[in-house]
Amino acid sequence: MGRGRLGVNPVPRRASDIGNASRQLDEARERLRTLLEELDGPADPDAEQAWLAETHRRSRELDRGAVKAIPAEQVFAQARTELKQP
């Protein structure tokens, strides 16, 4: 059986191949997890608290009228327009 695009064999045709296919998928999953961790870098232990503080700050700004909410549809439409410009 040849190897597929992800480096693992396609769906096994015999019951005896299921164990091997399962191990190959586990190995591929572990390689992907390792690559993602390397790309992301170490987790920031303060990130969750920082995002919580940021959401509270933004909520207070909205509540007191310091900023105006913009509908998501409008934001995405503007982003699409700007990305199309050279």
Backbone as CSV, one residue per row, in Angstrom:
resi,resn,N_x,N_y,N_z,CA_x,CA_y,CA_z,C_x,C_y,C_z
1,MET,0.852,-1.181,0.000,0.000,0.000,0.000,0.899,1.246,0.000
2,GLY,0.663,2.218,-0.891,1.469,3.432,-0.979,1.098,4.440,0.093
3,ARG,1.980,5.401,0.303,1.740,6.420,1.316,0.952,7.575,0.709
4,GLY,0.045,8.155,1.495,-0.774,9.269,1.044,-0.057,10.596,1.213
5,ARG,-0.777,11.691,0.967,-0.195,13.043,1.032,0.324,13.398,2.414
6,LEU,-0.294,12.898,3.476,0.114,13.252,4.829,1.181,12.321,5.377
7,GLY,1.723,11.443,4.533,2.771,10.551,4.973,2.255,9.307,5.658
8,VAL,0.972,9.066,5.568,0.401,7.848,6.134,-0.288,7.084,5.020
9,ASN,-0.433,5.788,5.240,-1.088,4.953,4.241,-2.560,5.281,4.165
10,PRO,-3.183,5.065,2.985,-4.628,5.263,2.875,-5.367,4.249,3.749
11,VAL,-6.686,4.314,3.777,-7.507,3.423,4.594,-7.102,1.975,4.334
12,PRO,-6.804,1.212,5.402,-6.367,-0.164,5.210,-7.482,-1.031,4.621
13,ARG,-7.089,-1.989,3.805,-8.054,-2.891,3.182,-8.188,-4.189,3.975
14,ARG,-7.213,-4.520,4.803,-7.274,-5.740,5.598,-7.311,-5.377,7.073
15,ALA,-7.977,-6.215,7.841,-8.090,-5.972,9.272,-6.719,-5.938,9.937
16,SER,-5.777,-6.710,9.439,-4.443,-6.751,10.041,-3.687,-5.437,9.861
17,ASP,-4.116,-4.608,8.906,-3.442,-3.326,8.657,-3.968,-2.197,9.557
18,ILE,-5.078,-2.425,10.239,-5.700,-1.366,11.031,-4.776,-0.891,12.150
19,GLY,-4.130,-1.814,12.846,-3.214,-1.427,13.927,-2.068,-0.577,13.431
20,ASN,-1.485,-0.982,12.294,-0.388,-0.193,11.716,-0.863,1.193,11.302
21,ALA,-2.024,1.256,10.684,-2.561,2.545,10.254,-2.819,3.443,11.453
22,SER,-3.326,2.873,12.531,-3.596,3.645,13.737,-2.302,4.209,14.317
23,ARG,-1.249,3.392,14.355,0.042,3.871,14.869,0.602,4.979,13.980
24,GLN,0.446,4.822,12.670,0.938,5.846,11.750,0.203,7.168,11.958
25,LEU,-1.104,7.097,12.168,-1.874,8.325,12.416,-1.463,8.974,13.728
26,ASP,-1.230,8.143,14.758,-0.772,8.681,16.044,0.567,9.387,15.886
27,GLU,1.475,8.774,15.119,2.784,9.385,14.896,2.652,10.688,14.109
28,ALA,1.806,10.700,13.093,1.599,11.909,12.295,0.992,13.015,13.151
29,ARG,0.022,12.653,14.007,-0.591,13.639,14.900,0.454,14.229,15.843
30,GLU,1.329,13.385,16.368,2.376,13.865,17.272,3.346,14.788,16.550
31,ARG,3.698,14.461,15.297,4.591,15.344,14.528,3.940,16.708,14.297
32,LEU,2.647,16.703,13.951,1.935,17.968,13.736,1.859,18.787,15.020
33,ARG,1.580,18.121,16.140,1.508,18.821,17.421,2.854,19.471,17.751
34,THR,3.940,18.735,17.523,5.276,19.262,17.785,5.574,20.461,16.898
35,LEU,5.219,20.371,15.607,5.448,21.491,14.691,4.668,22.729,15.113
36,LEU,3.413,22.538,15.502,2.601,23.679,15.937,3.174,24.319,17.192
37,GLU,3.638,23.502,18.127,4.248,24.055,19.336,5.495,24.854,18.999
38,GLU,6.285,24.360,18.047,7.494,25.088,17.652,7.146,26.410,16.987
39,LEU,6.096,26.429,16.176,5.687,27.671,15.519,5.108,28.669,16.506
40,ASP,4.316,28.187,17.449,3.666,29.066,18.417,4.617,29.576,19.486
41,GLY,5.630,28.833,19.786,6.528,29.199,20.869,5.891,28.849,22.202
42,PRO,6.587,29.148,23.272,6.047,28.795,24.593,4.796,29.608,24.918
43,ALA,3.905,28.991,25.656,2.666,29.666,26.055,2.986,30.797,27.018
44,ASP,2.286,31.904,26.864,2.456,33.040,27.754,1.559,32.823,28.966
45,PRO,2.143,32.651,30.137,1.322,32.372,31.317,0.399,33.529,31.697
46,ASP,0.695,34.731,31.243,-0.121,35.894,31.591,-1.136,36.254,30.507
47,ALA,-1.168,35.507,29.416,-2.028,35.864,28.282,-3.503,35.871,28.660
48,GLU,-3.963,34.869,29.377,-5.388,34.802,29.713,-5.805,36.001,30.561
49,GLN,-5.003,36.351,31.549,-5.324,37.502,32.397,-5.272,38.801,31.601
50,ALA,-4.311,38.905,30.674,-4.196,40.109,29.848,-5.420,40.266,28.949
51,TRP,-5.896,39.163,28.344,-7.076,39.248,27.491,-8.318,39.583,28.306
52,LEU,-8.414,39.037,29.504,-9.556,39.355,30.365,-9.568,40.847,30.696
53,ALA,-8.417,41.394,31.042,-8.318,42.826,31.337,-8.682,43.658,30.103
54,GLU,-8.225,43.217,28.920,-8.523,43.937,27.689,-10.018,43.924,27.382
55,THR,-10.673,42.787,27.571,-12.117,42.735,27.301,-12.884,43.620,28.262
56,HIS,-12.462,43.691,29.515,-13.118,44.581,30.479,-12.918,46.049,30.091
57,ARG,-11.696,46.382,29.672,-11.399,47.766,29.263,-12.274,48.159,28.079
58,ARG,-12.360,47.271,27.085,-13.166,47.578,25.897,-14.646,47.675,26.243
59,SER,-15.109,46.832,27.126,-16.513,46.880,27.548,-16.831,48.206,28.230
60,ARG,-15.937,48.658,29.095,-16.147,49.953,29.774,-16.174,51.091,28.770
61,GLU,-15.285,51.051,27.759,-15.275,52.097,26.732,-16.600,52.138,25.974
62,LEU,-17.134,50.974,25.638,-18.422,50.913,24.953,-19.536,51.440,25.851
63,ASP,-19.525,51.027,27.119,-20.575,51.435,28.058,-20.627,52.953,28.249
64,ARG,-19.489,53.598,28.299,-19.491,55.050,28.534,-19.517,55.863,27.242
65,GLY,-19.574,55.177,26.093,-19.689,55.874,24.819,-18.388,56.437,24.291
66,ALA,-17.272,56.009,24.839,-15.972,56.508,24.384,-15.617,55.977,22.998
67,VAL,-16.170,54.839,22.651,-15.951,54.261,21.324,-17.295,53.813,20.771
68,LYS,-17.349,53.669,19.453,-18.576,53.243,18.796,-18.362,51.845,18.221
69,ALA,-19.311,50.960,18.485,-19.235,49.608,17.928,-19.509,49.661,16.428
70,ILE,-18.779,48.867,15.682,-18.965,48.773,14.234,-19.426,47.349,13.938
71,PRO,-20.516,47.201,13.192,-21.000,45.856,12.870,-19.929,45.030,12.146
72,ALA,-19.855,43.752,12.481,-18.849,42.863,11.895,-18.927,42.850,10.378
73,GLU,-20.141,42.864,9.835,-20.294,42.836,8.378,-19.582,44.016,7.738
74,GLN,-19.692,45.181,8.373,-19.047,46.383,7.849,-17.521,46.266,7.946
75,VAL,-17.032,45.745,9.055,-15.587,45.588,9.240,-15.020,44.637,8.190
76,PHE,-15.690,43.484,7.999,-15.208,42.509,7.033,-15.275,43.033,5.607
77,ALA,-16.331,43.781,5.281,-16.454,44.362,3.941,-15.317,45.347,3.694
78,GLN,-15.015,46.174,4.677,-13.920,47.135,4.533,-12.584,46.410,4.399
79,ALA,-12.378,45.362,5.177,-11.132,44.607,5.092,-10.970,43.976,3.716
80,ARG,-12.047,43.393,3.191,-11.980,42.794,1.857,-11.627,43.849,0.816
81,THR,-12.228,45.029,0.922,-11.946,46.112,-0.027,-10.479,46.524,0.052
82,GLU,-9.981,46.708,1.263,-8.603,47.149,1.432,-7.603,46.087,0.991
83,LEU,-7.931,44.812,1.177,-7.015,43.744,0.755,-6.939,43.632,-0.763
84,LYS,-7.977,44.070,-1.465,-7.990,44.014,-2.937,-7.203,45.141,-3.557
85,GLN,-6.937,46.206,-2.810,-6.210,47.349,-3.344,-4.728,47.008,-3.483
86,PRO,-4.089,47.491,-4.577,-2.666,47.211,-4.775,-1.781,47.949,-3.805
